[in-house]
Amino acid sequence: MPRVPVIGITACTSMIELHATQTISEKYARAAAKAACGLPIVIPSLGELMDSADILDVVDGLIFTGSPSNIEPFHYNGAASAEGTLHDPLRDATTLPLMRAAIAAGVPVLGICRGFQEMNVALGGTLHQKVHETGVFMDHREGKDEPLDKQYGPRHTLHVKPGGMLDRMGLPAIFDVNSIHGQGIDVLAPGLRVEALAPDGLVEAISVENGKGFALAVQWHPEFQVMDNPHYLTIFQAFGKACRQRSVLRQRLLLSA
Ligand SMILES: N[C@@H](CCC(=O)NCCCC(=O)O)C(=O)O
């Protein structure tokens, strides 16, 4: 009997009162369970306390989540962040090596928003720290005072490149996506392919060229109300299929050992 694929979901660190806490937004777990048909488990950000290889031993896929925090710029030789920028060094110390290890091992990866930026930085790319101050791109940030449905509602069109993963999934050449980020890709990491662009030319989706497994990352949030959006659902279903294939392979390897 094929078992349900285990999908690791990366966590953010924060303080709740006096307690150091690991958090994921529930929508990622729900999308992993409902749209990708997997068993979501939280991957805490404990930095060097956990080895990436040990994590890869127990998961069939990984979702690198979004977060209000920004990757510390020293990871991409960027200038120091503006004062007051929210960072999460433990998350960086966990997700950047984990991203590299997962891609190298062919473990299915879906990066979302911060997770998209993590894929680029982990593989040697750089970020714009404030996309809206470049003078080139539109403001990709949400209206923080608006209701959640509005914040995560359609904001701009997405232009899918022919011949890539998104195209092969059967997604249309143009569709609407949400937008909840202040940072964005500046220099694309070697080995990544641009999958889609915003109308202003900002990179919105990337994949690993000649990757050993499913390795896709998107700057928008397909996990939000995923069951109500056929395009978002297509992405989670494709990721879920890749996780199931790895699960079957892992089960076979375990049985033959
Ligand atoms: N901080 C980065 C990444 C933005 C991001 O991931 N936003 C998600 C917010 C919370 C969520 O929905 O998970 C940036 O500003 O670019």
PDBQT file of the ligand as one rigid body, heavy atoms in Angstrom, charges set to zero:
ROOT
HETATM    1  N1  LIG A 301      10.072  39.064   3.758  1.00  0.00    +0.000 N 
HETATM    2  C1  LIG A 301      10.217  38.772   2.354  1.00  0.00    +0.000 C 
HETATM    3  C2  LIG A 301       9.340  37.619   1.946  1.00  0.00    +0.000 C 
HETATM    4  C3  LIG A 301       7.888  37.981   1.923  1.00  0.00    +0.000 C 
HETATM    5  C4  LIG A 301       6.991  36.835   2.360  1.00  0.00    +0.000 C 
HETATM    6  O1  LIG A 301       7.369  35.687   2.370  1.00  0.00    +0.000 OA
HETATM    7  N2  LIG A 301       5.772  37.178   2.769  1.00  0.00    +0.000 N 
HETATM    8  C5  LIG A 301       4.889  36.224   3.361  1.00  0.00    +0.000 C 
HETATM    9  C6  LIG A 301       4.198  36.774   4.549  1.00  0.00    +0.000 C 
HETATM   10  C7  LIG A 301       3.541  35.762   5.425  1.00  0.00    +0.000 C 
HETATM   11  C8  LIG A 301       2.971  34.544   4.723  1.00  0.00    +0.000 C 
HETATM   12  O2  LIG A 301       1.956  34.666   4.037  1.00  0.00    +0.000 OA
HETATM   13  O3  LIG A 301       3.517  33.462   4.927  1.00  0.00    +0.000 OA
HETATM   14  C9  LIG A 301       9.898  40.001   1.519  1.00  0.00    +0.000 C 
HETATM   15  O4  LIG A 301       9.348  40.967   2.043  1.00  0.00    +0.000 OA
HETATM   16  O5  LIG A 301      10.194  39.989   0.322  1.00  0.00    +0.000 OA
ENDROOT
TORSDOF 0
